[in-house]
Amino acid sequence: MNYRKLFIASMAFYNCYANGQVAFIIDSLPNKTPASDTIYVASELNGWNPKDKNFAFSRQDGVYTLVMPKTDKPFEYKLSRGDWRKVEVDAMGRDVKNRVYSPDSDTVRLTIAGWRDFFETTQKASTASENVRFLPTNMEMKKLNRRRTIRLYLPPNYFKRQAFPVIYMHDGQNVFDESTAFAGEWRVDEIMDSLYYHRGFAAIVVAIYNDSKERLNEYSPWRNDSLGYGGGGDLYADFIVNDLKPYIDKHFRTNPDPKQNVIMGSSMGGLISLYIGLKYPDKFGGVGVFSPSLWFSPKVFEFLTKYKRKREQRYFLLAGEQEGKQMVEDLKVLENMLYGAGYDEDMIRMKIAPDGKHAEWFWSQEFPKAIEFLLKQEDGK
C-alpha cells in the first residue's frame, strides 16, 4: 500500500469536510496518461470548458486532487486533458455518459478507464439528411488568417422558390450530424424537414464549424484573463457579416431582409450570437441565445449598460434550471437589460425550462419554438 498517497487523500477529505468543500480524487488512470498533462473538470458550472484553470486537478506524489466549494444542487461533468479530443472514454474507447455530482458528497473518488486520443478514431455513420451539403471549399477568414468549414441545409422546395429565410448557427459540427458532433447533435435537418412537411415552413440553415483550438477566442469579443482566452469575437463577427453572409446571399436563394435572417448558438455560441445581434441589427433581425456563457466576461453586461436599441429585432432567450443558479440569474439580468435598452415584450421571448440541461438534446427540443418566434413563422408560409 502507498501510505503517502493515502495520507494525501485523507488530508484532502478532512480539509473539505471542515471547510464546506468537496474533493475530487482520481484513484486510477490509464497507464499511458502523460504525467505532464493537466486533468480538468468540464461541467455545467463552467460552460463545459475542457481547459478551465479554475477546475484543474493538482498532482502531488502521483495523486490528482481537485478541491472546490460544495454546491447545493447536482451538476453533470466530465474529465479531460484540456481538449475534447482528449476527453475520458470507457476501456473500449466508447463515449461515456456525463458524471453526476451529488451535493451530499464531501469526497468523490474517480476512475478513468481511457482517453479518447488513446484509441484509433472510428468513423461514425453520418446522420445528416440528403438536404445537407458542404460548401465546395472552406471559407477564408481573412482577418483571422485561417479557414473554416461551412455546411448547409437546403429545404426540400429549394428550387421552387427564389428567396428563403436564413438561420446561421455556430458549433456547426453539432447541428446536423452525429458523426461530427461531440456530445450529440441538434437534429436541425430533421426538424426543418418536419416543419416543411407538416407546416409548409422552409428556410436555409448555415452551420459554421468551430475550431476547437480557437473556439473560446472567437466566441467572445472580451478576454477572460484567468482562462487566457477570448478577445477574437470582433474578427469572427466581421467574418460572418462581411465574408460569409455576402457569399451565401450571392450564391444561394436567400432573402437578405434582416427580419428573415437569424443568428443563433448555445453556450459560448449563445454569447457570440448575442454580441453579433447587438452589433449588427441591420443584418440579423432574429437572435437565438441558448444557455449563453455570460459568466465568461462581466464586460458583456458593461456593454449592455451603454447599449441602445437601433432597430426592431427579436431575441429568444433560453436556459434550463438544471444548468445552475448562475445561468438562470444571468439570463434574467440579460432580459432586464434588453428591456432597458429599448426592446419591448413583443421583441423578447424568454424560457426557463425546469428540466433543461446544458446539452444538445435540450437546445434541440426548443429549436422549433425559437424559430417560430424569431421568424414569425406561420402555417403554410
HELIX and SHEET records of a PDB file:
HELIX    1   1 TYR A    3  ASN A   19  1                                  17    
HELIX    2   2 GLU A   44  ASN A   46  5                                   3    
HELIX    3   3 LYS A   53  PHE A   55  5                                   3    
HELIX    4   4 TRP A   84  LYS A   86  5                                   3    
HELIX    5   5 ARG A  116  PHE A  118  5                                   3    
HELIX    6   6 TYR A  158  LYS A  160  5                                   3    
HELIX    7   7 GLY A  172  ASN A  174  5                                   3    
HELIX    8   8 VAL A  188  ARG A  199  1                                  12    
HELIX    9   9 ARG A  215  GLU A  218  1                                   4    
HELIX   10  10 GLY A  233  PHE A  239  1                                   7    
HELIX   11  11 ILE A  240  LEU A  244  3                                   5    
HELIX   12  12 LYS A  245  HIS A  251  1                                   7    
HELIX   13  13 PRO A  258  GLN A  260  5                                   3    
HELIX   14  14 MET A  268  LYS A  279  1                                  12    
HELIX   15  15 LEU A  294  PHE A  296  5                                   3    
HELIX   16  16 LYS A  299  LYS A  306  1                                   8    
HELIX   17  17 GLU A  321  GLU A  323  5                                   3    
HELIX   18  18 LYS A  325  GLY A  340  1                                  16    
HELIX   19  19 GLU A  360  LEU A  374  1                                  15    
SHEET    1   A 4 SER A  58  GLN A  60  0                                        
SHEET    2   A 4 VAL A  63  PRO A  69 -1                                        
SHEET    3   A 4 GLN A  21  SER A  28 -1                                        
SHEET    4   A 4 THR A 107  THR A 111  1                                        
SHEET    1   B 3 TYR A  40  SER A  43  0                                        
SHEET    2   B 3 PHE A  75  SER A  80 -1                                        
SHEET    3   B 3 ARG A  99  TYR A 101 -1                                        
SHEET    1   C 2 GLU A  88  VAL A  89  0                                        
SHEET    2   C 2 GLY A 114  TRP A 115 -1                                        
SHEET    1   D 8 VAL A 132  PHE A 134  0                                        
SHEET    2   D 8 ILE A 150  TYR A 153 -1                                        
SHEET    3   D 8 ILE A 204  ILE A 208 -1                                        
SHEET    4   D 8 VAL A 166  MET A 169  1                                        
SHEET    5   D 8 ASN A 261  SER A 266  1                                        
SHEET    6   D 8 GLY A 286  PHE A 290  1                                        
SHEET    7   D 8 ARG A 314  GLY A 320  1                                        
SHEET    8   D 8 ILE A 348  ALA A 353  1                                        
SHEET    1   E 2 MET A 139  MET A 141  0                                        
SHEET    2   E 2 ARG A 146  ARG A 148 -1                                        
SHEET    1   F 2 ARG A 223  ASN A 224  0                                        
SHEET    2   F 2 TYR A 229  GLY A 230 -1                                        
END                                                                             
